[in-house]
């Protein structure tokens, strides 16, 4: 199947993806051209379009997962700290 072959090509390109510290870089046309030259593959227009579309979707999903991993903001009590509350949180161990 032609689509399956393009998927394998994309996975190979994706495995060589670089990053910039803020996330994954796009698989650029230069990288695709170099991969194509090394593999001896002449891509048709629809195959190139499919690889670019898969790359865009992959980076969208990676960015979404990164946002989901961010730690939630720590909640601070709205109740003011009093000596009684302090003693309740940190009971005196001397008796």
ABEGO torsion letter per residue (X at the ends): XAAAAAAAAAAAAAAABBBAGAEBBBBBAAAAAAAAAAAGBBBBAAAAAAAAAAAAAAAAAAAAAAAAABBBBBBBBABBBBAAAAAAABBBABX
